[in-house]
């Protein structure tokens, strides 16, 4: 493991503290705050000679539900931004209508253009292959 490795591990709320387990290194840590639990995990890893950084992922059924809801909201926002852009709304109007920032609208549209470009390119054909419905191989010209 090199010095820049990131160890992602779940953090669970137990009573008044957060608990952290990193089973691949036999480390258990806790703290009253997430920051303190992370510091304790880093200290424990340092004691056994494991370099790297720790990213805590607070975990509970409610937090998982929240993460899933955010995914749905992000997908709906992307769909709304794309639809308004197709109707020639300007970025300011799209941002106002969707309750997001202009920079977020710009990012969503840029990602949409990038993914559309990749889809339009289609698969790369090897010599002798044909596109579906083409009927002609690329090396046989008529």
SERO-793934 format. One record per residue: residue number from 1; residue in three letters; y, z, x of N, C-alpha, C in turn. Coordinates in pm, whole numbers, plus 50000, padded with zeros to 5 digits. Example, Ala and Ser with C-alpha at 12.3 -4.5 7.8 and 13.67 -1.06 7.14 Angstrom:
<nodes>
     n   res   n_north    n_up   n_east   ca_north   ca_up   ca_east   c_north    c_up   c_east
     1   ala     49431   50780    51319      49550   50780     51230     49670   50780    51320
     2   ser     49775   50708    51285      49894   50714     51367     50003   50787    51290
</nodes>
This chain:
<nodes>
     n   res   n_north    n_up   n_east   ca_north   ca_up   ca_east   c_north    c_up   c_east
     1   unk     49883   50000    50086      50000   50000     50000     50123   50000    50090
     2   unk     50217   49908    50069      50335   49908     50153     50445   49991    50090
     3   unk     50551   50012    50166      50657   50104     50128     50727   50066    49997
     4   unk     50729   49938    49962      50801   49894     49844     50715   49889    49718
     5   unk     50589   49933    49727      50501   49928     49610     50553   50020    49500
     6   unk     50542   49973    49377      50585   50049     49261     50461   50096    49186
     7   unk     50451   50225    49166      50340   50282     49091     50392   50315    48952
     8   unk     50339   50243    48853      50376   50269     48713     50275   50366    48655
     9   unk     50326   50471    48593      50233   50567     48534     50292   50626    48407
    10   unk     50205   50658    48312      50253   50716     48186     50299   50860    48205
    11   unk     50397   50898    48127      50446   51036     48124     50433   51084    47979
    12   unk     50371   51197    47961      50347   51251     47828     50425   51381    47812
    13   unk     50482   51401    47696      50552   51526     47667     50449   51629    47624
    14   unk     50442   51740    47694      50352   51850     47663     50435   51978    47655
    15   unk     50453   52027    47534      50537   52146     47518     50680   52116    47559
    16   unk     50729   52189    47659      50867   52172     47705     50877   52091    47834
    17   unk     50769   52024    47873      50769   51951     48000     50704   51814    47985
    18   unk     50732   51729    48081      50667   51599     48092     50554   51613    48193
    19   unk     50439   51556    48163      50328   51556     48257     50299   51413    48300
    20   unk     50262   51401    48427      50237   51271     48488     50105   51278    48563
    21   unk     50019   51179    48540      49894   51169     48615     49890   51034    48685
    22   unk     49853   51037    48811      49831   50914     48887     49689   50924    48941
    23   unk     49590   50892    48856      49450   50918     48891     49401   50843    49015
    24   unk     49455   50725    49041      49407   50649     49158     49440   50720    49289
    25   unk     49532   50818    49284      49566   50895     49404     49538   51044    49385
    26   unk     49480   51080    49271      49449   51220     49245     49573   51308    49231
    27   unk     49681   51252    49179      49807   51324     49169     49835   51362    49025
    28   unk     49880   51485    49009      49925   51536     48881     50059   51603    48906
    29   unk     50158   51573    48822      50290   51633     48840     50349   51663    48703
    30   unk     50451   51746    48703      50519   51776     48577     50664   51813    48606
    31   unk     50745   51816    48501      50884   51856     48513     50945   51868    48375
    32   unk     51050   51949    48365      51115   51967     48235     51189   51842    48192
    33   unk     51230   51760    48287      51295   51632     48257     51213   51520    48319
    34   unk     51236   51398    48272      51168   51284     48332     51205   51268    48479
    35   unk     51333   51290    48509      51379   51278     48649     51305   51377    48739
    36   unk     51289   51501    48693      51221   51603     48773     51072   51572    48785
    37   unk     51011   51523    48677      50870   51487     48683     50849   51374    48784
    38   unk     50940   51278    48787      50931   51167     48883     50946   51218    49026
    39   unk     51044   51307    49048      51064   51365     49182     50938   51439    49227
    40   unk     50879   51516    49138      50757   51591     49173     50641   51497    49203
    41   unk     50631   51388    49129      50525   51289     49156     50547   51224    49292
    42   unk     50671   51192    49323      50702   51133     49454     50669   51231    49567
    43   unk     50703   51358    49548      50671   51460     49649     50521   51472    49668
    44   unk     50445   51471    49558      50300   51482     49566     50240   51363    49640
    45   unk     50289   51245    49610      50241   51125     49680     50274   51132    49828
    46   unk     50395   51179    49859      50437   51192     49999     50346   51289    50075
    47   unk     50307   51398    50008      50221   51499     50071     50085   51441    50110
    48   unk     50036   51344    50036      49905   51284     50069     49922   51152    50146
    49   unk     50047   51121    50185      50071   51003     50268     50073   50871    50196
    50   unk     50106   50871    50068      50113   50747     49991     50260   50709    49973
    51   unk     50305   50603    50041      50444   50561     50025     50462   50481    49897
    52   unk     50584   50460    49858      50612   50378     49741     50704   50450    49646
    53   unk     50728   50386    49533      50816   50441     49431     50735   50461    49304
    54   unk     50784   50547    49217      50716   50578     49092     50806   50539    48976
    55   unk     50749   50467    48881      50819   50438     48756     50742   50506    48644
    56   unk     50808   50600    48579      50745   50669     48467     50764   50589    48340
    57   unk     50660   50584    48259      50666   50517     48129     50640   50624    48024
    58   unk     50748   50678    47965      50728   50780     47862     50638   50725    47752
    59   unk     50535   50801    47714      50432   50750     47625     50404   50848    47512
    60   unk     50403   50794    47391      50360   50866     47271     50339   50761    47163
    61   unk     50277   50799    47056      50254   50704     46946     50388   50653    46893
    62   unk     50486   50742    46883      50618   50703     46831     50690   50607    46924
    63   unk     50677   50631    47056      50742   50541     47152     50675   50405    47154
    64   unk     50544   50401    47139      50474   50272     47132     50518   50195    47007
    65   unk     50534   50266    46897      50582   50204     46773     50723   50148    46793
    66   unk     50809   50222    46863      50944   50178     46892     50943   50052    46980
    67   unk     50859   50051    47083      50850   49933     47170     50805   49810    47092
    68   unk     50708   49828    47003      50659   49716     46921     50770   49665    46828
    69   unk     50847   49757    46771      50958   49717     46683     51063   49639    46761
    70   unk     51089   49680    46884      51188   49607     46966     51143   49465    46995
    71   unk     51013   49445    47014      50961   49310     47037     50986   49224    46914
    72   unk     50961   49279    46796      50983   49205     46671     51131   49172    46655
    73   unk     51219   49267    46684      51363   49245     46674     51407   49136    46772
    74   unk     51357   49142    46895      51392   49040     46995     51349   48901    46952
    75   unk     51228   48891    46894      51180   48761     46846     51266   48710    46731
    76   unk     51304   48799    46639      51388   48759     46525     51527   48717    46574
    77   unk     51582   48787    46672      51712   48752     46727     51706   48614    46793
    78   unk     51603   48590    46870      51588   48459     46936     51580   48348    46832
    79   unk     51503   48370    46727      51489   48269     46621     51624   48244    46552
    80   unk     51699   48351    46523      51829   48336     46456     51930   48264    46545
    81   unk     51933   48299    46673      52026   48234     46766     51994   48086    46776
    82   unk     51868   48052    46792      51828   47910     46801     51867   47834    46674
    83   unk     51842   47894    46558      51871   47828     46431     52022   47804    46416
    84   unk     52103   47902    46449      52248   47885     46438     52300   47782    46539
    85   unk     52241   47780    46657      52282   47682     46758     52248   47540    46711
    86   unk     52134   47524    46647      52096   47393     46594     52191   47347    46484
    87   unk     52257   47444    46419      52355   47412     46314     52496   47403    46371
    88   unk     52505   47394    46503      52629   47373     46577     52730   47487    46565
    89   unk     52682   47610    46547      52773   47726     46549     52810   47753    46694
    90   unk     52934   47798    46717      52974   47827     46854     52920   47964    46896
    91   unk     52923   47992    47028      52863   48115     47080     52928   48239    47021
    92   unk     53057   48238    47002      53125   48353     46945     53076   48382    46804
    93   unk     53063   48278    46723      53014   48296     46586     52868   48342    46585
    94   unk     52788   48286    46674      52647   48327     46682     52639   48475    46719
    95   unk     52718   48516    46817      52718   48657     46859     52761   48748    46745
    96   unk     52868   48709    46675      52917   48791     46564     52814   48798    46451
    97   unk     52753   48686    46419      52658   48681     46308     52531   48760    46337
    98   unk     52489   48763    46463      52363   48830     46497     52383   48971    46551
    99   unk     52509   49010    46572      52535   49145     46622     52496   49166    46767
   100   unk     52505   49061    46846      52473   49072     46988     52592   49024    47069
   101   unk     52580   49023    47200      52691   48980     47285     52683   48831    47313
   102   unk     52797   48775    47353      52799   48632     47390     52707   48606    47508
   103   unk     52705   48700    47604      52619   48679     47722     52472   48680    47681
   104   unk     52435   48760    47582      52297   48760     47535     52265   48629    47463
   105   unk     52360   48578    47384      52342   48448     47318     52322   48340    47424
   106   unk     52405   48342    47526      52396   48242     47634     52260   48250    47703
   107   unk     52212   48372    47729      52083   48390     47795     51970   48336    47707
   108   unk     51974   48367    47578      51870   48321     47485     51868   48168    47478
   109   unk     51986   48108    47470      51993   47961     47462     51945   47896    47592
   110   unk     51979   47957    47705      51934   47904     47834     51781   47912    47844
   111   unk     51724   48023    47801      51578   48037     47803     51513   47937    47708
   112   unk     51577   47912    47593      51525   47817     47496     51525   47676    47554
   113   unk     51634   47639    47623      51641   47506     47684     51536   47492    47793
   114   unk     51517   47597    47871      51418   47593     47979     51277   47576    47922
   115   unk     51243   47653    47819      51108   47642     47763     51090   47509    47690
   116   unk     51196   47456    47628      51187   47326     47563     51164   47216    47665
   117   unk     51228   47226    47780      51210   47128     47887     51069   47129    47941
   118   unk     51011   47248    47953      50874   47259     48002     50776   47201    47901
   119   unk     50799   47224    47772      50711   47171     47669     50722   47019    47660
   120   unk     50843   46965    47676      50863   46821     47666     50796   46746    47780
   121   unk     50788   46809    47896      50728   46745     48012     50580   46720    47990
   122   unk     50516   46811    47917      50374   46794     47888     50289   46818    48011
   123   unk     50159   46802    47996      50069   46826     48108     50076   46711    48209
   124   unk     50049   46744    48333      50046   46643     48438     49911   46573    48430
   125   unk     49913   46439    48424      49790   46361     48415     49738   46327    48553
   126   unk     49609   46335    48569      49544   46294     48692     49509   46145    48680
   127   unk     49483   46081    48794      49450   45939     48792     49327   45917    48704
   128   unk     49337   45821    48612      49228   45788     48522     49235   45859    48389
   129   unk     49321   45963    48375      49334   46034     48248     49432   45962    48158
   130   unk     49419   45981    48030      49512   45923     47934     49572   46032    47849
   131   unk     49690   46005    47798      49751   46097     47703     49677   46081    47572
   132   unk     49667   46187    47496      49599   46182     47367     49661   46073    47280
   133   unk     49578   45985    47228      49626   45879     47140     49678   45758    47213
   134   unk     49680   45760    47347      49734   45650     47427     49635   45534    47432
   135   unk     49509   45566    47460      49408   45462     47465     49406   45383    47593
   136   unk     49510   45389    47673      49517   45317     47800     49514   45418    47914
   137   unk     49443   45388    48017      49449   45474     48133     49568   45430    48217
   138   unk     49630   45520    48291      49749   45485     48367     49726   45379    48474
   139   unk     49602   45363    48521      49580   45264     48626     49535   45129    48571
   140   unk     49529   45113    48437      49493   44984     48378     49611   44930    48300
   141   unk     49687   44843    48360      49799   44782     48290     49754   44653    48226
   142   unk     49809   44621    48109      49771   44496     48042     49882   44397    48048
</nodes>
